[in-house]
Amino acid sequence: MTIIIQANTLTLQDVKEQFSLQKIDDEDFFPEWQYNLPQVTKAEKEWLDRVKADFLSLEEYPFHEEIVKLAVLSPLLSLAGFFRHPFHLDAEVIVEAEDEGKMVRGSIDVLILRQDFWVTLIEAKNQQFSLVKALPQALFYMLKNPHPEKPTFGLMTNGSHFTFIKLTRQDTPKYGLSEEFSLYRRGNELYRVLSILRRFADL
């Protein structure tokens, strides 16, 4: 009988062992979040300032991850151009992997595609969760991208914090992380988050 394992119960060690996955800390592995970033206009910055203020107001009360998507992700994806051609979005995309009588199953929160190619995968968690909890699940989904010849990019967020992931699968699977961006710092780090999303779109 096949044992069903939920993807959100995976540990980072589980994913590393199953897929021989290596973490790469070399800055040259993941330059896409650091260099040649598109500019954010003054009007867009004003809009993102409202998004930040709205989120910080909402967090005074407990809220579900769906609120994160509405309050923060929707404006970011719209400003990045992902709601328009040539991109389209899918949600709750089922991903499964079977190995030695065990089936790992989960669903991608938001998947941005260009035709059938994965552009960016987004894993959203409740605000009380650290992004560390989202990493094994996000990596598992990224490893199941049906186009291993291209890098896969991901974004983990709990609404207040954001970290980007890059995964490659040529030879040994490898991944790297961006620095963590936070709405609790001075200024508005959503400007940088938007620029990075646009960089992925340009790729």
N, C-alpha and C positions, 0 to 999 in steps of 0.2 A: 504494500500500500504506500502511495506517495505521501510524504509528509509536507504540509504546506507551511512555509515560513514567510512571515510578513516582512517586507523590505525595511520597514521602519524599525525593526528589531535588530538589524544587522549592526555589528561593530566594525570599526575601521580595520581591525585585525582580520575579521571574517572576509572582508572584501579584498584585502591585500593578499591573503593566502589563497583564496579561490581563483584570483585572476593574475597572480604574480605581479601585483601592482607596486610601482615604486614612486615615492615622492621625490620631486626635483626642486631644490631650493635655489638653483642657479637662476639669476635674473634673466639671463638670455633665453631661458626656456619659455617664459611667458611675458614677452615684451608688449603684447597687445593691450594690456591695461595701463602701461606706463608711457608710451610714446605715440606721437602722431595722433593725438586725440582731437576730435572735432570741437569747435568752439561752441559755447552755450551763449545765446543772446541775452540781452538785458531783460527782455520780456519773459523769456523762459526762466531766467533766474528768479524773477518776481513770482512766477507761477510756482516754482519749486519752493520758494519761501513760504507760500501759503500751504503747500503740501506738508512741509515740515511742521508748521504751526498747527495744522489740523491734527496730524498724528500725535504730537505732544499733548494736545488737548484730549484726544480720544483715550490715551493710555492711562488717564486717571481712573478708568474703569476697566474691569476684565473684558477682554474681547477675543473673538475667535480668529483663526488665521484667514478666514474669508474677508474679514474687515481689513486685514493687512493688504490683501490683494486690491480691495476697492480703494482704500485711502492712499496707498503708496504706489503699488505696482501699476495700476491702471494709468495714472498720469505719466509715469516714467515710460511705459510702453508706447503710449500715444505720442509723447514728445520725441521718442526715438524713431518713430515712423513704422513701428511694427504692426499697426492696425491697417496698413495700406499695402497695396501691391508693390513689390512682388512677394510680400510676406503674408503668412496667415498663421493663426494661432489655434492650438488644440489644448484641451484641458482634461485632466484625469485620464491620461493615456496609460492603459494597462501594459505593464512590462513583466515578463516571466522568464525564469531561467531554471532548467531542471538539470540536476546532477546527482547521480548515485542515490536515486529514490527520494531526493528532496527537491521541492519546488519552491523557489523564492518568487514572491509575487508582490507587486506594489503598483502605484499609479503616480505618474508624473503630474505635478500640480499644473504647470503651464509649460507648453512646448511651442517654441517659435520655429516655423519652418519656411524655407524658400523652395517651392515645389516639394519634393520629398526629402530634401536635405535638412538636417537639424542645424539651426543657427544658434539658438541658445535654449538651455533648459533651466527652468526656475523651480526651486524648492523653497516653499514658504512654510515657516513654523509659527506657532503661537509666540507671542511676545515674551513669555516667561522662559522660553527655551534658548539656550546658547546655540550658536551656529555649529558648534562641534557635534551636536546631535544630528544635524542635517547632513553632515559630510558623507558618512557611509552610504546613506540612501541615495544621495545625489550621484556619487561616484558609480554606484551599481547601475543606475539608470543610464548614465553616460557611457558606460562600458557596453551597453546593449544597443547603442546607436548602430543602425544597419549600414552605415557608411564608414568603415574603419580607416579608409584612406585619408580622411580629412580630420583635423582637430575638432574636438567637441568642446563647446564653452558652456559654462553653467553659472548661475547666480543663486546664492543662498541668502535668504533674508528672513528676519523675524519682525520686520517693520522698522525697527530702530537701528539695526546693524546689517551690513551688506558685505559679502565676500564673493569674489569671482573665482572660478575654477577653469583651468585648461587641462584637457586630457588628450593624449595621443596614443595610438595603438600600433604604430609601426614597430616591429620587433617586440620588445617588452613594453607593456602598457605603463605609461608614466603620467603623473599629474603634478600640477603646481598651483599655488594659491596666490591671490593678490593680498595686499594688506586689507585689514578690516576697516570699513568706513562706518561712521556712527553719527546719528542725529543728535547725540548728546555733546558733541564737541562744538566749539565756537565756529561761527560761519555756517555754511550749509554744504555738507559733503555730498548731497544729492546732485550738485553740479557735476562732480567727478563721476558719480555713478551713471548719470545720463551720458556723459562723454564716452565712457567705456562701452555702454550699450550701443551707441552710434558707431563706435569703432568696429564692434562685432558685425553690425549691419553692413558696413562698408566692405568687410572681408568677403 
